[in-house]
Amino acid sequence: MATSFNPEHQEGKVAKAIEKQTAKVPSDVYLWAAVGAMGISLALQLTGWKDKSLFVGQWAAPFLLLGLYNKVVKLEGHD
């Protein structure tokens, strides 16, 4: 695995600690959280709670982004 090392661009202590903990979470968790948010959003929409439905529906994209970040950290690691 090719890695690039640039001493000017290193992760801070907080980022390393967060990445160490989040790497323990399976990537499927984020995918199912996104699917769950979409399902709850649909249920809220069908029951007439339009505003809450839109609010919960917007959670799917951040969950997927967190899952992508999690996957990249697992594959590439941190410094």
Residue pairs with C-beta under 8 A, 6 or more apart in sequence:
3 76
3 77
5 79
10 79
11 19
11 78
11 79
15 78
16 78
16 79
19 73
19 78
22 69
22 70
22 73
23 70
23 73
23 74
25 70
27 67
27 70
27 71
27 74
29 67
30 63
30 64
30 66
30 67
30 70
31 63
31 64
31 67
33 59
33 63
34 59
34 60
34 61
34 63
34 64
34 67
35 60
37 56
37 57
37 59
37 60
37 63
38 57
38 60
40 56
41 53
41 54
41 56
41 57
41 60
42 53
44 50
44 52
44 53
44 56
45 53
45 57
